[in-house]
Amino acid sequence: MGVEGCTKCIKYLLFFFNFVFWLAGGIILGVALWLRHDTKTSKLLDIKFEEAQAPSTFYISVYILIAVGAVMMVVGFLGCYGAIQESQCLLGTFFACLVILFACEVAAGIWGYMHKDTVTKEMINFYDSIYDKAVSATVTQDKREAAASVLRGFHETLDCCGKGQITSVLTTLTDKMGLTSICPKTITLTNCHTRIEELFTDKIYLIGIAALAVAVIIIFEMIFSMVLCCGIRNSPVY
């Protein structure tokens, strides 16, 4: 015989939320692994030019998500077991883990908000530096060809061409005239700045939504775990 009445209801609610928490951890882990190995993102972030590597700020967020997903699955299992066993020790440990997770998530959220445009700006600057060298008349032919080869990787991956609308049109025209060869084979007038913003903005919002959902679940779990722990302590059975 264990806890009774409302406390018993809290016990099963906590088990349910922990199960959801465990599932959410698995989903976040899966999404993070998908973001890490997404074809478009990987191709862009693996690009190198003259020893310069594409910005890796985006990957930092993804690695944090992978760690959070794995920890959530472990903590969720701990919470489920602690609730079913009505163990004050396990529930206390579970509550402490939730507090740490919540604090880390708040800190990561603040950092992410402050740097939400950094990934896009860094990638656009990296693209612009390569584009300028590919069309510059002041660099050697070998460097222009190397830059053009890297640019084609950008353009084929994102189906775009040029830094802005004007350069997109001009580069498409110079490609047709045989002066350059950097735009994708399929004709497109979409500039790469727009494509880069769309690619990373969508993924950053996805990370933000996942973090918000986890924060809400954590708050409910902290409340339920404390109520259940107090109920177990006050139960005559214990």
Accessible surface in RSA format (square Angstrom, percent):
REM  Atomic radii and reference values for relative SASA: ProtOr
REM  Chains: A
REM  Algorithm: Lee & Richards
REM  Probe-radius: 1.40
REM  Slices: 20
REM RES _ NUM      All-atoms   Total-Side   Main-Chain    Non-polar    All polar
REM                ABS   REL    ABS   REL    ABS   REL    ABS   REL    ABS   REL
RES MET A   1   181.19  93.8 107.56  71.2  73.63 175.3  89.03  75.7  92.16 122.1
RES GLY A   2    18.38  22.7   0.00   N/A  18.38  22.7   6.98  19.2  11.39  25.5
RES VAL A   3     4.17   2.7   1.30   1.2   2.87   6.9   2.07   1.8   2.10   5.7
RES GLU A   4    93.22  53.5  78.06  59.1  15.16  36.1  42.80  82.8  50.42  41.2
RES GLY A   5    56.68  69.9   0.00   N/A  56.68  69.9  44.08 121.0  12.60  28.2
RES CYS A   6   110.56  83.6 100.54 112.1  10.02  23.5  35.89  90.9  74.67  80.5
RES THR A   7    29.83  21.2  28.58  29.0   1.24   3.0   3.42   4.6  26.40  39.9
RES LYS A   8    83.19  40.6  83.19  51.0   0.00   0.0  35.07  31.6  48.12  51.3
RES CYS A   9    74.14  56.1  64.91  72.4   9.23  21.7  25.24  63.9  48.90  52.7
RES ILE A  10    29.18  16.6  29.18  21.7   0.00   0.0  29.18  21.0   0.00   0.0
RES LYS A  11    20.30   9.9  20.30  12.5   0.00   0.0   0.15   0.1  20.15  21.5
RES TYR A  12   109.06  50.9 104.59  59.5   4.47  11.6  75.65  56.8  33.41  41.2
RES LEU A  13    67.95  37.8  66.66  47.7   1.29   3.2  67.48  47.4   0.47   1.3
RES LEU A  14     0.00   0.0   0.00   0.0   0.00   0.0   0.00   0.0   0.00   0.0
RES PHE A  15    73.74  36.9  73.74  45.7   0.00   0.0  73.74  44.7   0.00   0.0
RES PHE A  16   115.18  57.6 113.41  70.2   1.77   4.6 115.18  69.8   0.00   0.0
RES PHE A  17    41.34  20.7  41.34  25.6   0.00   0.0  41.34  25.1   0.00   0.0
RES ASN A  18     0.00   0.0   0.00   0.0   0.00   0.0   0.00   0.0   0.00   0.0
RES PHE A  19    93.39  46.7  93.38  57.8   0.01   0.0  93.39  56.6   0.00   0.0
RES VAL A  20    46.78  30.8  46.26  41.9   0.52   1.3  46.26  40.2   0.52   1.4
RES PHE A  21     0.00   0.0   0.00   0.0   0.00   0.0   0.00   0.0   0.00   0.0
RES TRP A  22    90.65  36.4  90.54  43.8   0.11   0.3  79.05  42.1  11.60  18.8
RES LEU A  23    78.36  43.6  76.32  54.6   2.04   5.1  77.30  54.3   1.06   2.9
RES ALA A  24    17.25  15.9  14.08  21.7   3.17   7.2  16.87  23.8   0.37   1.0
RES GLY A  25     0.00   0.0   0.00   N/A   0.00   0.0   0.00   0.0   0.00   0.0
RES GLY A  26    26.10  32.2   0.00   N/A  26.10  32.2  16.66  45.7   9.44  21.2
RES ILE A  27   114.41  65.1 106.83  79.6   7.58  18.3 113.32  81.6   1.08   2.9
RES ILE A  28    10.08   5.7   9.39   7.0   0.69   1.7  10.07   7.3   0.01   0.0
RES LEU A  29    43.68  24.3  43.68  31.3   0.00   0.0  43.68  30.7   0.00   0.0
RES GLY A  30    37.33  46.0   0.00   N/A  37.33  46.0  31.06  85.2   6.27  14.0
RES VAL A  31    43.80  28.8  40.85  37.0   2.94   7.1  42.93  37.3   0.86   2.3
RES ALA A  32     0.00   0.0   0.00   0.0   0.00   0.0   0.00   0.0   0.00   0.0
RES LEU A  33    78.09  43.5  76.87  55.0   1.22   3.1  77.31  54.3   0.78   2.1
RES TRP A  34   128.83  51.7 120.49  58.3   8.33  19.6 107.15  57.1  21.68  35.2
RES LEU A  35     0.00   0.0   0.00   0.0   0.00   0.0   0.00   0.0   0.00   0.0
RES ARG A  36    57.71  24.2  57.71  29.4   0.00   0.0   4.47   6.1  53.24  32.3
RES HIS A  37   126.50  69.1 106.17  73.8  20.34  52.0  72.45  74.7  54.05  62.9
RES ASP A  38    23.61  16.5  19.95  19.9   3.66   8.6   3.66   8.6  19.95  19.9
RES THR A  39    87.42  62.2  81.57  82.7   5.85  13.9  50.69  68.1  36.72  55.5
RES LYS A  40    98.99  48.3  98.71  60.6   0.29   0.7  48.81  43.9  50.18  53.4
RES THR A  41     0.00   0.0   0.00   0.0   0.00   0.0   0.00   0.0   0.00   0.0
RES SER A  42    20.00  16.9  20.00  26.7   0.00   0.0  18.51  39.4   1.48   2.1
RES LYS A  43   115.44  56.3 105.69  64.8   9.75  23.2  62.76  56.5  52.68  56.1
RES LEU A  44     0.09   0.0   0.09   0.1   0.00   0.0   0.09   0.1   0.00   0.0
RES LEU A  45     5.33   3.0   1.01   0.7   4.32  10.9   1.01   0.7   4.32  11.6
RES ASP A  46    88.65  62.1  70.26  69.9  18.39  43.5  26.93  63.4  61.73  61.6
RES ILE A  47    24.36  13.9  18.70  13.9   5.66  13.6  24.36  17.5   0.00   0.0
RES LYS A  48   138.32  67.5 121.25  74.4  17.07  40.6  63.35  57.0  74.98  79.9
RES PHE A  49    14.79   7.4  11.24   7.0   3.55   9.2  14.47   8.8   0.32   0.9
RES GLU A  50    84.55  48.5  47.52  35.9  37.03  88.2  47.37  91.6  37.18  30.4
RES GLU A  51   173.05  99.4 139.74 105.7  33.32  79.3  60.77 117.5 112.28  91.7
RES ALA A  52    49.12  45.2  41.21  63.6   7.91  18.0  49.00  69.0   0.12   0.3
RES GLN A  53    78.37  43.8  58.67  42.9  19.70  46.9  46.04  98.0  32.32  24.5
RES ALA A  54     2.48   2.3   0.00   0.0   2.48   5.6   0.00   0.0   2.48   6.6
RES PRO A  55    26.77  19.5  14.85  13.5  11.92  43.3  25.65  21.2   1.11   6.9
RES SER A  56    62.80  53.1  57.99  77.4   4.81  11.1  25.01  53.3  37.79  52.9
RES THR A  57    20.07  14.3  18.66  18.9   1.41   3.4   7.30   9.8  12.77  19.3
RES PHE A  58     1.61   0.8   1.25   0.8   0.36   0.9   1.42   0.9   0.18   0.5
RES TYR A  59    17.91   8.4  17.91  10.2   0.00   0.0  17.91  13.5   0.00   0.0
RES ILE A  60    84.34  48.0  82.72  61.6   1.62   3.9  84.11  60.6   0.23   0.6
RES SER A  61    24.95  21.1  21.58  28.8   3.37   7.8  11.08  23.6  13.87  19.4
RES VAL A  62     0.00   0.0   0.00   0.0   0.00   0.0   0.00   0.0   0.00   0.0
RES TYR A  63   110.20  51.5 104.25  59.3   5.95  15.5  85.74  64.4  24.46  30.2
RES ILE A  64    70.77  40.3  67.32  50.2   3.45   8.3  70.74  50.9   0.02   0.1
RES LEU A  65    14.37   8.0  14.37  10.3   0.00   0.0  14.37  10.1   0.00   0.0
RES ILE A  66    40.63  23.1  40.63  30.3   0.00   0.0  40.63  29.3   0.00   0.0
RES ALA A  67    55.13  50.7  47.74  73.7   7.38  16.8  55.00  77.5   0.12   0.3
RES VAL A  68    40.28  26.5  38.97  35.3   1.30   3.1  40.28  35.0   0.00   0.0
RES GLY A  69     0.00   0.0   0.00   N/A   0.00   0.0   0.00   0.0   0.00   0.0
RES ALA A  70    44.32  40.8  40.82  63.0   3.50   8.0  43.35  61.0   0.97   2.6
RES VAL A  71    67.20  44.2  65.22  59.0   1.98   4.8  67.16  58.4   0.04   0.1
RES MET A  72     0.13   0.1   0.13   0.1   0.00   0.0   0.13   0.1   0.00   0.0
RES MET A  73    50.84  26.3  49.35  32.7   1.49   3.5  41.84  35.6   9.00  11.9
RES VAL A  74   105.47  69.4 100.58  91.1   4.89  11.8 105.00  91.2   0.48   1.3
RES VAL A  75     7.27   4.8   7.12   6.4   0.16   0.4   7.27   6.3   0.00   0.0
RES GLY A  76     0.00   0.0   0.00   N/A   0.00   0.0   0.00   0.0   0.00   0.0
RES PHE A  77   136.44  68.3 134.54  83.3   1.90   5.0 136.44  82.7   0.00   0.0
RES LEU A  78    39.89  22.2  38.97  27.9   0.92   2.3  39.83  28.0   0.06   0.2
RES GLY A  79     0.00   0.0   0.00   N/A   0.00   0.0   0.00   0.0   0.00   0.0
RES CYS A  80    17.22  13.0  17.03  19.0   0.19   0.4  10.95  27.8   6.27   6.8
RES TYR A  81   111.81  52.2 107.39  61.1   4.42  11.5  72.14  54.2  39.67  48.9
RES GLY A  82     0.12   0.1   0.00   N/A   0.12   0.1   0.12   0.3   0.00   0.0
RES ALA A  83     0.00   0.0   0.00   0.0   0.00   0.0   0.00   0.0   0.00   0.0
RES ILE A  84    73.66  41.9  63.17  47.1  10.49  25.3  63.17  45.5  10.49  28.5
RES GLN A  85    96.60  54.0  74.09  54.1  22.51  53.6   9.65  20.5  86.95  65.9
RES GLU A  86    13.87   8.0   9.01   6.8   4.86  11.6   4.54   8.8   9.33   7.6
RES SER A  87    29.04  24.5  22.32  29.8   6.72  15.5  18.54  39.5  10.50  14.7
RES GLN A  88    67.47  37.7  58.93  43.1   8.55  20.3  21.30  45.3  46.18  35.0
RES CYS A  89   100.69  76.2  84.81  94.6  15.89  37.3  39.83 100.9  60.86  65.6
RES LEU A  90    43.78  24.4  43.75  31.3   0.03   0.1  43.75  30.7   0.03   0.1
RES LEU A  91     0.05   0.0   0.00   0.0   0.05   0.1   0.05   0.0   0.00   0.0
RES GLY A  92    29.98  37.0   0.00   N/A  29.98  37.0  24.22  66.5   5.76  12.9
RES THR A  93    64.71  46.0  58.16  59.0   6.55  15.6  44.07  59.2  20.64  31.2
RES PHE A  94     0.14   0.1   0.14   0.1   0.00   0.0   0.14   0.1   0.00   0.0
RES PHE A  95    55.52  27.8  55.52  34.4   0.00   0.0  55.52  33.7   0.00   0.0
RES ALA A  96    49.73  45.7  45.10  69.6   4.63  10.5  49.54  69.8   0.19   0.5
RES CYS A  97    36.21  27.4  33.62  37.5   2.58   6.1   4.24  10.7  31.96  34.5
RES LEU A  98     0.00   0.0   0.00   0.0   0.00   0.0   0.00   0.0   0.00   0.0
RES VAL A  99    65.81  43.3  64.54  58.4   1.27   3.1  65.13  56.6   0.68   1.8
RES ILE A 100   111.71  63.6 109.21  81.4   2.50   6.0 111.68  80.4   0.03   0.1
RES LEU A 101    18.27  10.2  17.27  12.4   1.00   2.5  17.44  12.3   0.83   2.2
RES PHE A 102    56.25  28.1  56.25  34.8   0.00   0.0  56.25  34.1   0.00   0.0
RES ALA A 103    58.45  53.7  47.11  72.7  11.35  25.8  53.41  75.2   5.04  13.4
RES CYS A 104    73.13  55.3  64.87  72.3   8.26  19.4  24.86  63.0  48.27  52.0
RES GLU A 105    31.16  17.9  24.83  18.8   6.33  15.1  26.86  52.0   4.30   3.5
RES VAL A 106    69.77  45.9  62.57  56.6   7.20  17.3  69.04  60.0   0.73   2.0
RES ALA A 107    60.34  55.5  50.11  77.3  10.23  23.3  55.39  78.0   4.95  13.1
RES ALA A 108    37.58  34.6  25.73  39.7  11.85  27.0  32.34  45.5   5.24  13.9
RES GLY A 109    41.02  50.6   0.00   N/A  41.02  50.6  34.82  95.6   6.20  13.9
RES ILE A 110   102.35  58.2  97.98  73.0   4.37  10.5 101.49  73.1   0.86   2.3
RES TRP A 111    86.12  34.6  83.78  40.6   2.34   5.5  67.54  36.0  18.58  30.1
RES GLY A 112    28.02  34.6   0.00   N/A  28.02  34.6  24.97  68.5   3.06   6.8
RES TYR A 113   158.22  73.9 149.78  85.2   8.44  22.0 109.43  82.2  48.79  60.1
RES MET A 114   138.85  71.9 102.95  68.1  35.90  85.5  92.17  78.4  46.68  61.8
RES HIS A 115    61.80  33.8  57.84  40.2   3.97  10.1  29.27  30.2  32.53  37.9
RES LYS A 116    93.11  45.4  86.09  52.8   7.03  16.7  62.89  56.6  30.23  32.2
RES ASP A 117    72.48  50.8  70.66  70.3   1.82   4.3  14.11  33.2  58.38  58.2
RES THR A 118    35.68  25.4  32.18  32.6   3.50   8.3  21.68  29.1  14.01  21.2
RES VAL A 119     9.40   6.2   9.31   8.4   0.10   0.2   9.31   8.1   0.10   0.3
RES THR A 120    14.07  10.0  14.07  14.3   0.00   0.0  11.31  15.2   2.76   4.2
RES LYS A 121   130.72  63.8 129.19  79.3   1.52   3.6  78.38  70.5  52.34  55.7
RES GLU A 122    60.13  34.5  55.73  42.2   4.40  10.5  26.92  52.1  33.21  27.1
RES MET A 123     0.92   0.5   0.92   0.6   0.00   0.0   0.92   0.8   0.00   0.0
RES ILE A 124    22.17  12.6  22.17  16.5   0.00   0.0  22.17  16.0   0.00   0.0
RES ASN A 125    96.44  66.5  89.83  86.8   6.62  15.9  26.15  62.9  70.30  67.9
RES PHE A 126    21.75  10.9  15.84   9.8   5.91  15.4  21.08  12.8   0.66   1.9
RES TYR A 127     0.00   0.0   0.00   0.0   0.00   0.0   0.00   0.0   0.00   0.0
RES ASP A 128    29.32  20.5  29.32  29.2   0.00   0.0  11.77  27.7  17.55  17.5
RES SER A 129    52.26  44.2  44.00  58.7   8.26  19.0  42.21  89.9  10.05  14.1
RES ILE A 130     0.55   0.3   0.51   0.4   0.04   0.1   0.55   0.4   0.00   0.0
RES TYR A 131    12.48   5.8  12.48   7.1   0.00   0.0   5.72   4.3   6.76   8.3
RES ASP A 132    64.37  45.1  61.63  61.3   2.74   6.5  27.58  64.9  36.79  36.7
RES LYS A 133    71.56  34.9  71.18  43.7   0.39   0.9  41.08  37.0  30.48  32.5
RES ALA A 134     8.69   8.0   0.00   0.0   8.69  19.8   0.00   0.0   8.69  23.0
RES VAL A 135    69.34  45.6  40.63  36.8  28.72  69.2  44.04  38.3  25.31  68.6
RES SER A 136    28.53  24.1  20.51  27.4   8.02  18.5  20.02  42.6   8.51  11.9
RES ALA A 137    96.85  89.1  65.39 100.9  31.46  71.6  69.02  97.2  27.83  73.7
RES THR A 138   131.66  93.6  92.86  94.1  38.79  92.5  85.33 114.6  46.33  70.0
RES VAL A 139    37.18  24.5  25.82  23.4  11.36  27.4  31.24  27.1   5.93  16.1
RES THR A 140    86.25  61.3  78.35  79.4   7.90  18.8  82.52 110.8   3.73   5.6
RES GLN A 141    97.43  54.5  90.84  66.4   6.58  15.7  47.77 101.7  49.66  37.7
RES ASP A 142   111.38  78.0 104.33 103.8   7.05  16.7  31.24  73.5  80.14  79.9
RES LYS A 143   103.59  50.5 102.06  62.6   1.54   3.7  49.73  44.8  53.86  57.4
RES ARG A 144    62.06  26.1  61.29  31.2   0.77   1.8  14.51  19.8  47.55  28.8
RES GLU A 145    96.19  55.2  90.89  68.8   5.31  12.6  36.39  70.4  59.81  48.8
RES ALA A 146    48.78  44.9  38.63  59.6  10.15  23.1  47.21  66.5   1.57   4.2
RES ALA A 147     0.00   0.0   0.00   0.0   0.00   0.0   0.00   0.0   0.00   0.0
RES ALA A 148    13.33  12.3  13.33  20.6   0.00   0.0  13.33  18.8   0.00   0.0
RES SER A 149    61.54  52.0  52.53  70.1   9.01  20.7  15.61  33.2  45.92  64.3
RES VAL A 150    26.42  17.4  19.33  17.5   7.08  17.1  26.24  22.8   0.18   0.5
RES LEU A 151     0.00   0.0   0.00   0.0   0.00   0.0   0.00   0.0   0.00   0.0
RES ARG A 152    87.62  36.8  87.08  44.4   0.54   1.3  32.95  45.0  54.67  33.1
RES GLY A 153    32.57  40.2   0.00   N/A  32.57  40.2  31.18  85.6   1.39   3.1
RES PHE A 154     0.00   0.0   0.00   0.0   0.00   0.0   0.00   0.0   0.00   0.0
RES HIS A 155     0.07   0.0   0.07   0.1   0.00   0.0   0.07   0.1   0.00   0.0
RES GLU A 156    91.66  52.6  69.99  53.0  21.67  51.6  39.45  76.3  52.22  42.6
RES THR A 157    19.71  14.0   6.40   6.5  13.31  31.7   7.97  10.7  11.75  17.8
RES LEU A 158     6.39   3.6   3.49   2.5   2.90   7.3   3.97   2.8   2.43   6.5
RES ASP A 159    59.94  42.0  59.40  59.1   0.54   1.3  25.23  59.4  34.71  34.6
RES CYS A 160     0.00   0.0   0.00   0.0   0.00   0.0   0.00   0.0   0.00   0.0
RES CYS A 161     0.03   0.0   0.03   0.0   0.00   0.0   0.03   0.1   0.00   0.0
RES GLY A 162     0.00   0.0   0.00   N/A   0.00   0.0   0.00   0.0   0.00   0.0
RES LYS A 163    53.96  26.3  52.30  32.1   1.67   4.0  20.30  18.3  33.66  35.9
RES GLY A 164    26.06  32.1   0.00   N/A  26.06  32.1  25.62  70.3   0.44   1.0
RES GLN A 165   102.25  57.2  95.88  70.1   6.37  15.2  57.59 122.6  44.66  33.9
RES ILE A 166   133.46  75.9 129.01  96.1   4.45  10.7 132.46  95.4   1.00   2.7
RES THR A 167    37.72  26.8  37.00  37.5   0.72   1.7  37.42  50.3   0.30   0.5
RES SER A 168     0.00   0.0   0.00   0.0   0.00   0.0   0.00   0.0   0.00   0.0
RES VAL A 169    57.82  38.0  57.73  52.3   0.09   0.2  57.73  50.2   0.09   0.3
RES LEU A 170    97.86  54.5  97.74  69.9   0.12   0.3  97.77  68.7   0.08   0.2
RES THR A 171     6.08   4.3   3.26   3.3   2.82   6.7   3.85   5.2   2.23   3.4
RES THR A 172    13.74   9.8  13.70  13.9   0.04   0.1  13.39  18.0   0.35   0.5
RES LEU A 173    88.74  49.4  88.60  63.4   0.14   0.3  88.60  62.2   0.14   0.4
RES THR A 174    38.39  27.3  38.39  38.9   0.00   0.0  36.76  49.4   1.63   2.5
RES ASP A 175    34.07  23.9  18.67  18.6  15.39  36.4  13.62  32.0  20.45  20.4
RES LYS A 176   138.25  67.4  98.73  60.6  39.52  94.1  65.59  59.0  72.66  77.4
RES MET A 177   136.14  70.5 101.12  66.9  35.02  83.4  90.17  76.7  45.98  60.9
RES GLY A 178    63.46  78.3   0.00   N/A  63.46  78.3  31.03  85.1  32.43  72.6
RES LEU A 179   125.17  69.7  93.46  66.9  31.71  79.7  96.57  67.8  28.60  77.0
RES THR A 180    39.94  28.4  26.89  27.3  13.05  31.1  36.27  48.7   3.67   5.6
RES SER A 181    74.54  63.0  67.19  89.7   7.35  16.9  37.13  79.1  37.41  52.4
RES ILE A 182     2.99   1.7   2.98   2.2   0.01   0.0   2.98   2.1   0.01   0.0
RES CYS A 183    20.17  15.3   8.35   9.3  11.82  27.8   8.48  21.5  11.69  12.6
RES PRO A 184    11.96   8.7   2.20   2.0   9.76  35.5   2.44   2.0   9.51  59.1
RES LYS A 185   194.49  94.9 161.96  99.4  32.53  77.5 113.99 102.6  80.50  85.7
RES THR A 186    94.53  67.2  86.93  88.1   7.60  18.1  86.22 115.8   8.31  12.6
RES ILE A 187   126.98  72.3  94.75  70.6  32.23  77.7  98.09  70.6  28.89  78.4
RES THR A 188    17.36  12.3   8.88   9.0   8.48  20.2  10.96  14.7   6.39   9.7
RES LEU A 189    89.73  50.0  83.04  59.4   6.69  16.8  83.80  58.9   5.93  16.0
RES THR A 190    43.26  30.8  37.42  37.9   5.85  13.9  17.93  24.1  25.34  38.3
RES ASN A 191    17.75  12.2  17.72  17.1   0.04   0.1   0.00   0.0  17.75  17.2
RES CYS A 192     0.00   0.0   0.00   0.0   0.00   0.0   0.00   0.0   0.00   0.0
RES HIS A 193    45.79  25.0  45.79  31.8   0.00   0.0  27.54  28.4  18.25  21.2
RES THR A 194    51.50  36.6  50.80  51.5   0.71   1.7  33.04  44.4  18.46  27.9
RES ARG A 195    69.85  29.3  67.75  34.5   2.09   5.0   9.68  13.2  60.17  36.5
RES ILE A 196     0.00   0.0   0.00   0.0   0.00   0.0   0.00   0.0   0.00   0.0
RES GLU A 197    82.47  47.3  82.13  62.1   0.35   0.8  19.89  38.5  62.58  51.1
RES GLU A 198    83.70  48.1  78.89  59.7   4.82  11.5  41.31  79.9  42.39  34.6
RES LEU A 199    20.53  11.4  13.48   9.6   7.05  17.7  20.15  14.2   0.38   1.0
RES PHE A 200     0.00   0.0   0.00   0.0   0.00   0.0   0.00   0.0   0.00   0.0
RES THR A 201    52.98  37.7  51.08  51.8   1.90   4.5  38.20  51.3  14.78  22.3
RES ASP A 202    96.40  67.5  86.97  86.6   9.43  22.3  27.98  65.9  68.42  68.2
RES LYS A 203    21.12  10.3  20.40  12.5   0.72   1.7   4.06   3.7  17.06  18.2
RES ILE A 204    41.99  23.9  40.19  29.9   1.80   4.3  40.19  28.9   1.80   4.9
RES TYR A 205   148.07  69.1 146.28  83.2   1.79   4.7  99.74  75.0  48.33  59.6
RES LEU A 206    71.17  39.6  69.06  49.4   2.11   5.3  70.39  49.4   0.78   2.1
RES ILE A 207    27.67  15.7  26.67  19.9   1.00   2.4  27.67  19.9   0.00   0.0
RES GLY A 208    38.66  47.7   0.00   N/A  38.66  47.7  33.21  91.1   5.45  12.2
RES ILE A 209   118.01  67.2 115.34  85.9   2.67   6.4 116.53  83.9   1.48   4.0
RES ALA A 210    24.27  22.3  16.38  25.3   7.89  18.0  23.88  33.6   0.39   1.0
RES ALA A 211    32.36  29.8  28.21  43.5   4.15   9.5  32.18  45.3   0.18   0.5
RES LEU A 212   122.82  68.4 118.69  84.9   4.13  10.4 122.30  85.9   0.52   1.4
RES ALA A 213    51.76  47.6  42.88  66.2   8.88  20.2  50.72  71.4   1.04   2.7
RES VAL A 214     4.25   2.8   4.25   3.8   0.00   0.0   4.25   3.7   0.00   0.0
RES ALA A 215    19.28  17.7  19.28  29.8   0.00   0.0  19.28  27.2   0.00   0.0
RES VAL A 216    71.50  47.0  70.95  64.2   0.54   1.3  71.42  62.1   0.08   0.2
RES ILE A 217    22.79  13.0  22.60  16.8   0.19   0.4  22.79  16.4   0.00   0.0
RES ILE A 218     0.67   0.4   0.67   0.5   0.00   0.0   0.67   0.5   0.00   0.0
RES ILE A 219    76.13  43.3  75.95  56.6   0.17   0.4  75.95  54.7   0.17   0.5
RES PHE A 220    88.68  44.4  88.68  54.9   0.00   0.0  88.68  53.8   0.00   0.0
RES GLU A 221     0.00   0.0   0.00   0.0   0.00   0.0   0.00   0.0   0.00   0.0
RES MET A 222    33.17  17.2  32.39  21.4   0.78   1.9  27.76  23.6   5.41   7.2
RES ILE A 223    94.36  53.7  88.48  65.9   5.88  14.2  94.11  67.8   0.25   0.7
RES PHE A 224    27.73  13.9  27.73  17.2   0.00   0.0  27.73  16.8   0.00   0.0
RES SER A 225     0.01   0.0   0.01   0.0   0.00   0.0   0.01   0.0   0.00   0.0
RES MET A 226    68.13  35.3  67.88  44.9   0.25   0.6  40.53  34.5  27.60  36.6
RES VAL A 227    67.43  44.4  62.10  56.2   5.32  12.8  65.93  57.3   1.50   4.1
RES LEU A 228     0.00   0.0   0.00   0.0   0.00   0.0   0.00   0.0   0.00   0.0
RES CYS A 229     6.43   4.9   6.43   7.2   0.00   0.0   0.84   2.1   5.60   6.0
RES CYS A 230    56.97  43.1  56.39  62.9   0.57   1.3  18.86  47.8  38.10  41.1
RES GLY A 231    16.19  20.0   0.00   N/A  16.19  20.0  11.74  32.2   4.45  10.0
RES ILE A 232     1.01   0.6   1.01   0.8   0.00   0.0   1.01   0.7   0.00   0.0
RES ARG A 233   152.01  63.8 131.38  67.0  20.62  49.1  52.08  71.2  99.93  60.6
RES ASN A 234   119.51  82.4  90.49  87.4  29.02  69.9  31.59  76.0  87.92  85.0
RES SER A 235    16.17  13.7   6.72   9.0   9.45  21.8   8.74  18.6   7.42  10.4
RES PRO A 236   136.45  99.4  96.98  88.4  39.47 143.5 111.05  91.7  25.40 157.9
RES VAL A 237    70.95  46.7  37.51  34.0  33.44  80.6  45.07  39.2  25.87  70.2
RES TYR A 238   123.52  57.7  60.40  34.4  63.12 164.3  72.10  54.2  51.42  63.4
END  Absolute sums over single chains surface
CHAIN  1 A    12642.5      10825.9       1816.6       8667.7       3974.8
END  Absolute sums over all chains
TOTAL         12642.5      10825.9       1816.6       8667.7       3974.8
